[in-house]
Amino acid sequence: MSGPVRAAGCVLWRRAAGGGLEVCLVHRPRYDDWSFPKGKLKRGETALEAALREVLEETGHHCSPGAALPTALYMANGRPKEVSYWAAEATGGTFVPNDEVDRLAWVTPDTARHRLTRPGDRVQLDAFLRAASGD
């Protein structure tokens, strides 16, 4: 049997007009869920390369990676899944809806906490907030 499904993503963030932080959530119509941009690694790709590629593919935004965040471990379709995450500041781009991601939302961390479909994703949100505050 092969190992876990490997994927990677980012807690994509930007400074809001008022100086606070906003994080980016994507809606995937296939699963009708809200999550951080993420996806499976391609052959020969590092987790960080995959995370940056997935952010660009799913959000249309380029980003600058920062702190590594906790890895998510869970079962998906009967197989273990391992998702590596980084905090990443958006550096520019434009979202265009597509088959994989039909909506994107820049929201406050508190709104993100309530909108995330998978409760486990709050682990990465909390770690990002700790890193952003310097704790």
C-alpha positions in Angstrom: 0.0 0.0 0.0 1.2 3.5 -0.8 1.7 6.2 1.8 -0.7 9.1 2.5 -2.0 11.4 -0.2 0.3 14.4 0.0 -1.0 17.9 -0.6 -0.1 21.4 0.3 -1.7 24.8 0.7 -1.5 28.2 2.3 -3.3 30.5 4.7 -3.2 33.3 2.2 -3.5 36.7 3.9 -3.4 40.5 3.2 -3.7 43.7 5.2 -7.2 45.1 5.1 -7.8 48.8 4.4 -8.2 49.5 8.1 -4.9 47.8 9.0 -6.3 44.5 10.2 -5.7 41.1 8.6 -7.9 39.3 6.1 -7.5 35.7 5.1 -8.6 34.1 1.8 -11.1 31.3 1.7 -12.1 29.4 -1.4 -15.3 27.7 -2.2 -15.1 24.4 -4.1 -18.5 23.5 -5.7 -17.5 19.8 -6.0 -17.5 19.5 -2.2 -19.6 22.6 -1.4 -17.0 23.6 1.2 -15.0 26.6 2.2 -11.3 26.0 2.8 -7.8 27.4 2.4 -6.4 27.0 -1.1 -4.6 23.7 -1.4 -4.1 20.7 -3.6 -2.2 17.5 -4.3 1.6 17.5 -5.0 2.6 16.8 -8.6 5.4 14.3 -9.3 8.8 15.8 -8.4 7.3 18.9 -6.7 8.1 20.0 -3.2 5.3 20.7 -0.8 6.1 24.5 -0.9 6.2 24.5 -4.7 2.8 22.8 -4.7 1.4 25.2 -2.1 2.4 28.3 -4.2 1.1 26.7 -7.4 -2.2 25.8 -5.9 -2.7 29.3 -4.4 -2.1 30.8 -7.9 -4.3 28.2 -9.6 -7.2 28.5 -7.2 -7.1 32.2 -6.3 -5.3 33.9 -9.1 -2.9 35.5 -6.6 0.8 35.4 -6.3 2.2 35.2 -2.8 5.2 35.4 -0.6 5.5 32.4 1.7 6.2 32.9 5.4 6.1 30.6 8.4 5.3 26.9 8.1 2.1 26.0 9.8 1.0 22.7 11.3 0.4 19.8 8.9 -3.1 18.6 8.7 -3.6 14.8 8.9 -7.0 13.3 8.2 -8.8 10.6 6.3 -10.1 11.5 2.8 -12.0 8.9 0.7 -10.7 6.1 2.9 -7.0 7.1 2.6 -4.8 9.1 5.0 -4.2 12.6 3.7 -1.3 14.8 4.8 -1.5 18.6 3.9 1.5 20.8 4.5 0.6 24.5 5.1 2.4 27.9 5.1 1.3 31.4 5.9 1.6 33.4 2.7 1.1 37.1 2.0 -0.8 37.9 -1.2 1.4 40.1 -3.4 -1.1 40.7 -6.3 -3.4 39.0 -8.6 -7.0 38.7 -9.7 -9.5 35.9 -9.0 -11.3 34.3 -11.9 -13.9 31.7 -11.1 -13.3 28.2 -12.6 -14.6 24.7 -12.4 -12.5 23.9 -9.2 -13.1 27.1 -7.3 -16.2 29.2 -8.0 -16.0 31.7 -5.2 -13.3 33.5 -3.2 -13.8 35.5 0.0 -11.4 37.8 1.8 -12.7 37.7 5.4 -11.6 38.6 8.9 -10.0 35.7 10.9 -13.1 35.6 13.1 -15.4 35.2 10.0 -13.0 32.6 8.6 -13.2 30.6 11.9 -17.0 30.3 11.4 -17.0 29.8 7.6 -14.4 27.0 7.4 -16.2 23.8 6.6 -13.6 21.4 8.2 -13.2 22.2 11.9 -9.6 20.9 11.7 -8.7 23.8 9.4 -9.0 26.1 12.4 -5.6 24.6 13.7 -3.9 26.3 10.7 -5.8 29.6 11.2 -4.9 29.7 14.9 -1.2 29.0 14.2 -1.2 31.7 11.5 -2.7 34.2 14.0 -0.1 33.3 16.6 2.7 33.7 14.0 1.2 37.1 12.8 1.0 38.5 16.3 4.6 37.4 17.1 3.7 35.0 19.9 
